[in-house]
């Protein structure tokens, strides 16, 4: 297994309630989650706003430390590892963010953006690795000299993907990365991710509120509601016969060409 999540709990400070004395109250975001992510698979994590899906993703990458349970990455318990202990592991998992305009440094050219993590991890052959990453995401090499504001939304997201794959990680978390794109750009990015998963042997977790996007890319789906798993299963099974009422609500929210036709 690439990931084993065992009885995971996570709470965060409630910044809306500041007591005069004592510790800041905490809000429980994740509530006893348990699931596995096999190597080479694509897991969809879906839920509405506030369901905990982005918090779960950040916990999996240890950007947040759980308050209970365990996170096992490729056989190693990373639940409470220090930053020094995580340093070697961090190269093996990467994240693609929702908004490339906020996650890409506007003052750096594309080459510098992709090269940043490579330099951080002390890798050599930086220029060759940057060119290879651009090739893999379908961007011309001369784009290396451009700034983020000179690119379209889809092109910026490809730069984010290039930055993630340049390190040749084992696992990538993609958090709502097509939600701000038009339909054509969404399709292109989803096709690219599917190709990269096969070509590089990646394991991918894809976070989205949109089940139609999840259906196109993912092998399995995890449905979150208020920090709990309400349904998990193969993508085809979940779409054909959803078991949870909340899953059926999410499916019903997908626009259909003919509203009188069932989802099938």
N, C-alpha and C positions, 0 to 999 in steps of 0.2 A: 504493500500500500504506500502511496505517496503521502497521504495524510490519514491519520486516525484521530478523530475528535471524540473525546470520551467525557460525557457528563459536564459539558462546558458551561460555566457561569461567568458573567461579567457585569459589573456595575460601574457606573460613572457618577461623579459628583453632580448633584442637582444645583446648578448655578442660579436657578430662579428662586431658591430658598436659602438665604444666608442667615444662619442663626447668630444671635448676639454672643452666645457662649457655646463652646463645644465644637465638634467636628461638623463639617458641611454634610447634610443628608445626601444619600446616594440613591440613584435610580437603577433598578435591576434591568439591564437591557437584554442579556442572553440568559436563558433559563433552562439549563440542563440539556444542552444539545449533544447528540451522539450520532456520528455518521462516519463513513469511510470514503476516501477518494482514491480509486485504483490508479496506478501509473498508466499514463497514456490516455486517460479518459477526459471527457469534458463534462463538468458538473455545472448545471444551471442553478443559481440561487435566486429565487424570485420572491417578491412580496411587495406590499405597498409601502408608502412613506411611513417611517417609524417602526417598521417591522423588525429591524435589527440586522438587515442583510449587509450593509456596509460595515457595521461594527464587527460582525462575524468575519468579514474579509480581512479587516485590519488586525483582528486577533490572530487569524491564521498566519499572518506574516509577522506576528509579534510586534506590530506597531502599537498594540495595546496589550497589557498583561492581564490575563484572566484572574478572576477572584476565586475560581474553583474549577476542578476538572483538569483534563490533560490535553495537550496538543502534541501529537507524535508526528514528526516530519521524517519520512524515509527511515523509520526505525529509531530515531533519536527523540527523546523527550525534550522539547524546547520551551515548555510552558513557562518556566521561571528562569531561563538562562539570562545571564547578564549580557550587556552589549558586547563585551569582550568575547564571551563565549559564542555569541551569535555571529561574530564577524565573518567567520569562514562560511557559515551557512547562508548568509544574506545574498551572496552571489548566486546561490542556487534557486532563490525565488525572487520574482520581480512583480511589479505592479504597473498596470496601465490605468491612468486616471480618467475620470469622466470629462473634465474640461481641459483640453490641451492648452488653451490660452493662459490658464492659471498655473498649470503644471510645467509649462515650458518657459524658460527664462527669456523674456522678450529682448534682453540685451545681448544674447548669445546667438551666434549663427547655428544652423542645424548641425554642422560638424562638431561644434563645441558641446552642444546638448547631448548628442549621442556618445561623444568621447568622455563626458564627465564620469559616468560610472566605471568605464574602462580604466581611467586614470586612478580613480579611487581605490580600485582593487589591484592596482599595480601591474596591469597587463601591458604587454609590448605589442608592436605592430598596430598602433592605434589607427593610423590612416587607412590601412587595409581592412581593418575590422569595421570602420565606419562605412567604407564603400560597400563592403559585403552586406552590411545591415540595410543600407539604402537599396541595394539590388533586391534583397529578399522581400522588401515591402513595396517594390514597384515604383520607387522614386528615382528620377534621373540623378546621376552623381553630382551634376552642377547645382542641385538643390542644397548641397552641403554649404554653399556660400550664402544662402538666403537666411533671413530672419523670420521668426514665426508669423509676424503680421503680413508677410509677403506670400503666405500660403493660404489655401482654402481650408475649411474646417476638416474635410476628409484628409487632406494632405498633412495637416498638423497632427491628426490622430495617427497617421502612418508614421510620423516622426516619433510619436510616443511609443508605438509598437517597436520601431527600430531600436530605440533606446533600451527597451526591455529585452529584446532578443539578442542584442550585441554581446551580452555576457554569456550567451548560450545557457540560460537557466534550465532547470528541470521543471519548474512550476511557475505559472503566470496567473495572477489575479487580475481580471479585467472588470472594472467597476463602472457600470452604466456608460460604456465608452461610445455607444452609438446613439444615445438618447438625444443629443443635440444636432444630429446630422439629418439631412434630407434622406428620403427613401432610397434613392440611387446610391448615395454614399454609404448608407447603412449596409446595403447589400454587398458593396465592394469590400468594406471592412470585414464583414462576417465571412465572406468567401476567403479573404486573405488569412484570417485567423484559422479557419478550417484547414487551409493548405499548410500553414506553418505547424499546426499540431501534428499533421502527418509527416511533414518533411523533417522536423526537428525532434519528433518523438516527445512533444511537450505534454504535460498535464496542465489542464486549464480549468479555472473556476470563473464562471461568467455571471456577474451580478446584473440583474435587470428587473424592472417592474413590468416589463412587456413580455408576456408569454409567447407571442408570435415570434419574437426574436429568439427566445430560448428554444423554441421548437426547431428552428432552422439549424442550430449549431450544436445542441447539447445531447449527450447520451443519456444522462440522468438529470432529474430535477428535484431540488429541495425547496419546499414551500414554507416560508416563515410567516408567522403572524404573531405580533406582540412578543417577539423574542423566543418563540417556541416553534418547533417543527410540527406542522399540522399534516404534512404529507410528503412522502419521498418515494421515488420509483423511477422506472424507465420512462423516458420521455413519451414514447408511443403509448404506453399503458396509461400514463397520467392524462394524456389528451383524449384517449378513447373512453376511459372510464374513471374520471376523477372521483375520489372517495370523500374528500373533505368539502364541506359546504363553502369554505373560503376559496378553495381552488376553483370550484364551479363559478363563484362570483368573478374571479379573475378571468376565467375563460369567457364568461358572458360579456366581459367588458371589451373583448377584442372585436373591432369592427369587421363585419362580414359584407361581402358584395350584395348578398340578398338576405335581409333580416329574417325572412321566413324559412331559410335553410338552416339546418343544424350545423354545429361546428365542424363535423366530419366533412 
